[in-house]
Amino acid sequence: MKNHSLRFSFPILALLMALATPPCVWAQALPSVVVQPHPVDLTLPVEATVEALVQTTLTSQVSGRVTEMRVDAGQSVKKGELLLRIDAREASEVAAGASAQFINAKANYERLKNLRQQNFISAAALDKARADFEAAQAAHGQASVSLGYASVSAPISGIVAQRLIEQGETAAPGRALLTIYDPDGLRVTASIPQYQLPQMRAVKQARVEFPELGRWADATAVTLLPTADVATHVSQVRVGLPADLKGVIPGMFARVHFVVGRAQRMTVPATALVRRGEVAAVYVQNEQGRLSLRQLRLGELLAGGEIEVLAGLTAGERVVLDPVKAAIALKSAHPGGN
């Protein structure tokens, strides 16, 4: 690769001189890497959102005040574990009333059956008594089931994503209580415009970036859904994630880097860069162990956290991986410098 020299304007040159005064120092112990053109994945970066494959929102089936709340958002729970209790006195009263009505309807039906056998009542009267009995039986069963919902347990093992009601608040049938998801089943979903679909159909690999966490993960699967939104004309791509990704939660922003090809590129780790405004530079160490700060012209961020170098470095040069340690070394060697 040719040596790309850069001409610095006076303000940029002054800034670089301020960053590294004096320009070099003996620093053999600093971690570094020799840069060379090497095969890299060419990627198509697309913004995406983390989703849970298994997620459930628990809702109340009875009315009453929440008397006990045992979990909070972020807490792990096991299937069958008690999560909260609801004061179901109202449900108990309903169940008691339904039970009494059921007993009365049953006794009335049995009495009218005997009378019908003796032809003292009409068939229509018996049919009405049977219908009343069956309705009371159904109401009794429903009230008994509802009473059992006063204690809410986890239907799956997972993590509490949201607590949607507080202890002391009143629950009502249909009100959301908690949301739980399985952290071992996560994916990200991205939207792809129509003009990129032919390119996407050949994609089998991807890497997922989580900018907030500073982490990357290899996709376990890439699935292009065979439908498009009628309003936006985009299709969804679902990208599987490996299990046990610490810190990754549903709703989090992610960026998927779909692998669309391979090429030879010169790169440096993003963590090796020194940035001041729009100026990007790295500390370069020569064969004698001396350091100098070198401005770079950068290309795209590649999968894995490497950044393409368009100009400023020559193949075979050594780049310091930790710019903070390099700056400390410079300052230590020349404590009077700025």
C-alpha positions in Angstrom: 0.0 0.0 0.0 1.2 3.5 -0.9 2.2 5.9 1.9 -0.6 8.5 2.0 0.7 11.7 3.4 -1.8 14.4 4.6 -1.4 18.1 4.5 -2.7 19.7 7.7 -4.2 23.1 7.9 -2.6 25.4 10.5 -5.5 25.0 13.1 -5.4 21.2 12.8 -1.6 21.1 13.0 -1.6 23.3 16.1 -4.2 21.1 17.7 -2.1 17.9 17.0 1.0 19.6 18.4 -0.9 20.5 21.5 -2.0 16.9 21.8 1.5 15.5 21.7 4.1 17.9 23.1 6.9 16.8 22.7 6.1 14.7 19.5 7.9 11.6 20.6 9.1 9.6 23.6 10.6 6.2 24.4 7.7 3.9 25.1 8.5 0.3 24.3 6.1 -1.2 26.9 2.9 0.1 25.4 0.5 -2.5 23.8 0.5 -2.1 20.1 -0.4 -3.7 16.8 1.3 -3.7 13.4 -1.2 -2.6 10.7 -1.4 -4.5 7.5 -4.1 -4.7 4.8 -6.1 -7.8 5.6 -9.4 -9.4 4.5 -12.4 -7.8 6.2 -16.2 -8.2 6.0 -17.9 -5.6 3.9 -21.2 -4.8 5.7 -24.5 -3.1 5.4 -25.3 -1.4 8.7 -29.0 -1.1 9.7 -30.5 0.2 12.9 -32.6 -2.4 14.8 -34.4 -3.1 18.1 -34.0 -5.9 20.5 -37.0 -8.1 21.0 -37.8 -11.1 23.3 -38.9 -14.3 21.6 -40.9 -15.3 24.8 -42.5 -12.4 26.7 -45.8 -12.2 28.6 -47.8 -9.5 30.3 -49.8 -10.7 33.3 -53.2 -9.1 33.8 -55.5 -9.1 36.8 -58.5 -11.4 36.7 -60.1 -10.0 39.9 -60.8 -6.7 41.5 -59.0 -5.7 44.7 -56.1 -3.9 46.3 -52.6 -5.3 45.8 -51.6 -6.3 49.3 -48.3 -7.9 48.6 -45.7 -7.2 45.8 -42.8 -9.6 45.9 -40.8 -8.6 42.7 -39.4 -5.6 41.0 -38.2 -4.8 37.5 -34.9 -6.5 36.7 -35.5 -9.4 39.1 -35.2 -13.0 38.0 -38.1 -15.3 38.7 -38.8 -19.0 38.3 -41.9 -20.5 36.8 -44.6 -21.0 39.4 -43.0 -18.5 41.8 -45.5 -16.2 43.7 -45.2 -12.7 42.4 -48.0 -10.7 44.1 -51.3 -11.1 46.0 -54.6 -9.2 45.6 -57.1 -8.7 48.3 -60.0 -10.5 46.7 -62.7 -9.8 49.3 -64.9 -8.5 46.5 -64.3 -11.7 44.5 -65.0 -13.7 47.6 -68.3 -12.0 48.0 -69.2 -12.6 44.4 -68.2 -16.3 44.8 -70.3 -16.6 48.0 -73.3 -15.1 46.2 -72.8 -17.4 43.2 -72.5 -20.4 45.4 -75.8 -19.6 47.1 -77.5 -19.0 43.8 -76.2 -22.3 42.5 -77.5 -24.2 45.6 -80.9 -22.7 45.3 -81.1 -23.3 41.5 -80.0 -26.9 41.9 -82.6 -27.5 44.6 -85.3 -25.9 42.6 -84.4 -27.9 39.5 -84.5 -31.2 41.5 -87.9 -30.3 43.0 -89.4 -29.4 39.6 -88.1 -32.7 38.1 -90.1 -34.6 40.6 -93.2 -32.5 40.0 -92.8 -33.0 36.2 -92.6 -36.8 36.7 -96.1 -36.5 38.4 -97.3 -34.2 35.6 -97.9 -31.3 38.0 -95.9 -28.8 35.9 -95.3 -28.3 32.2 -92.2 -29.4 30.2 -91.5 -25.7 29.6 -91.4 -24.9 33.3 -88.9 -27.7 33.8 -86.8 -26.5 30.8 -86.6 -23.0 32.4 -85.5 -24.5 35.7 -82.8 -26.5 34.0 -81.5 -23.4 32.2 -81.4 -21.4 35.4 -79.5 -24.2 37.1 -76.9 -24.5 34.3 -76.4 -20.7 34.3 -76.0 -20.7 38.1 -73.5 -23.6 37.8 -71.4 -21.7 35.2 -71.4 -18.5 37.3 -70.4 -20.5 40.4 -67.5 -22.1 38.5 -66.3 -18.8 37.1 -66.4 -17.1 40.5 -64.4 -20.0 42.1 -61.8 -19.8 39.3 -61.6 -16.0 39.7 -61.0 -16.3 43.4 -57.9 -18.4 42.6 -56.5 -15.5 40.6 -56.0 -13.5 43.8 -52.5 -15.0 44.0 -50.5 -14.3 40.8 -47.6 -16.7 39.9 -45.0 -16.6 37.2 -46.1 -18.5 34.1 -42.5 -18.7 32.8 -39.0 -18.4 34.1 -37.3 -15.2 33.2 -36.7 -11.5 34.2 -39.3 -9.0 35.2 -39.2 -6.3 32.5 -41.8 -4.0 33.9 -43.8 -3.6 37.1 -47.0 -2.0 36.0 -48.8 -1.8 39.4 -47.6 -0.9 42.9 -48.5 -2.3 46.3 -51.6 -0.6 47.6 -53.0 0.2 44.2 -56.3 -1.3 43.1 -56.3 -4.0 40.4 -59.2 -4.6 38.1 -60.0 -7.3 35.6 -57.8 -6.7 32.5 -55.3 -4.3 34.2 -51.7 -5.1 33.4 -49.6 -6.1 36.4 -46.2 -7.3 35.3 -44.2 -8.1 32.1 -41.8 -11.0 32.1 -39.4 -12.1 29.4 -37.0 -15.0 28.8 -33.4 -13.5 28.5 -32.1 -16.6 26.8 -34.4 -16.0 23.8 -33.6 -12.6 22.2 -33.4 -11.3 18.7 -33.1 -8.0 16.9 -35.5 -6.8 14.2 -34.4 -4.4 11.4 -36.4 -2.8 8.6 -34.9 -3.1 5.1 -36.2 -0.8 2.2 -37.3 -2.5 -1.1 -34.2 -1.4 -3.1 -31.9 -3.3 -0.8 -33.9 -6.6 -0.8 -32.0 -8.3 -3.7 -28.7 -7.7 -1.8 -30.2 -8.9 1.5 -31.5 -12.2 0.0 -27.9 -13.5 -0.2 -27.0 -12.5 3.3 -26.3 -15.4 5.7 -24.0 -13.7 8.3 -24.3 -10.6 10.5 -22.8 -9.0 13.5 -24.8 -7.1 16.0 -23.5 -3.9 17.7 -24.9 -2.6 20.9 -23.5 1.0 21.0 -24.8 1.7 24.6 -22.8 -1.3 25.9 -19.8 -1.1 23.6 -20.3 -4.7 22.7 -20.7 -6.9 19.6 -22.3 -10.3 19.1 -22.3 -12.8 16.2 -25.8 -13.4 14.8 -27.1 -17.0 15.2 -29.5 -16.7 12.3 -30.6 -14.2 9.6 -34.2 -14.4 8.4 -35.7 -12.1 5.8 -39.5 -12.1 6.2 -41.4 -12.6 2.9 -43.7 -9.7 3.5 -43.5 -5.9 3.1 -45.3 -3.1 4.8 -48.0 -1.6 2.5 -47.4 1.9 3.8 -43.6 2.1 4.1 -42.6 -0.6 1.5 -40.0 -2.1 3.9 -39.5 -5.7 4.9 -38.4 -7.0 8.3 -35.2 -9.0 9.0 -35.0 -11.0 12.2 -31.5 -11.7 13.5 -31.0 -14.3 16.2 -28.8 -13.5 19.2 -26.8 -16.0 21.3 -28.0 -16.8 24.8 -26.9 -15.1 28.0 -26.0 -11.7 26.6 -25.5 -9.7 29.8 -27.1 -6.2 29.8 -29.1 -6.7 26.5 -32.8 -6.2 27.2 -35.9 -5.9 25.0 -36.4 -2.5 23.5 -32.7 -1.7 23.4 -31.3 0.0 20.3 -28.9 -2.1 18.3 -27.2 -1.9 14.9 -27.0 -4.9 12.6 -24.0 -5.2 10.3 -25.1 -7.6 7.5 -22.1 -9.2 5.8 -22.4 -8.5 2.0 -18.8 -9.3 0.8 -15.1 -9.5 1.6 -12.2 -7.1 0.6 -8.7 -6.2 1.6 -8.6 -3.1 3.9 -6.2 -1.4 6.3 -7.9 -1.0 9.7 -7.3 0.2 13.3 -9.3 -0.6 16.4 -11.8 2.1 17.2 -10.4 2.2 20.8 -7.0 3.2 19.5 -8.3 6.5 18.1 -7.8 10.0 19.7 -10.6 12.3 18.7 -10.8 16.0 19.0 -13.8 17.3 17.3 -13.6 16.1 13.7 -9.9 15.3 14.0 -9.0 11.6 14.4 -5.4 10.4 15.1 -3.5 7.5 16.5 -0.2 7.1 18.4 2.4 5.5 16.1 5.5 3.9 17.5 8.6 3.6 15.3 11.3 0.9 15.4 13.3 2.8 18.0 10.2 2.8 20.3 9.5 6.5 19.9 5.9 7.8 19.7 4.3 10.3 17.4 0.7 11.4 16.9 -0.6 10.8 13.4 -3.7 12.2 11.9 -5.9 9.8 9.9 -8.5 9.9 7.3 -11.1 7.3 8.2 -13.6 5.2 6.3 -16.5 3.1 7.6 -16.9 1.4 10.9 -16.5 -2.4 10.2 -18.0 -5.3 12.0 -16.1 -6.0 15.2 -15.2 -2.5 16.1 -12.4 -1.9 13.5 -12.4 1.3 11.4 -11.1 1.5 7.9 -8.0 3.8 7.4 -8.1 5.6 4.1 -5.0 7.7 4.6 -2.3 8.4 7.2 -0.8 5.0 7.8 1.6 2.8 5.9 1.6 -1.0 6.0 4.0 -2.3 8.6 3.7 0.7 11.0 3.0 0.0 14.7 -0.1 1.6 16.3 -0.5 1.9 20.0 -3.7 0.3 21.2 -4.2 2.4 24.3 -4.1 6.1 23.6 -4.6 7.0 27.2 -1.4 5.2 28.3 0.4 6.8 25.4 -0.6 10.2 26.5 0.4 9.5 30.1 3.8 8.3 28.9 4.3 11.5 27.0 3.3 13.6 30.0 5.5 11.6 32.4 8.5 12.0 30.1 8.0 15.7 29.8 6.0 16.9 32.9 6.4 20.5 31.9 4.7 20.0 28.6 1.0 20.9 27.9 
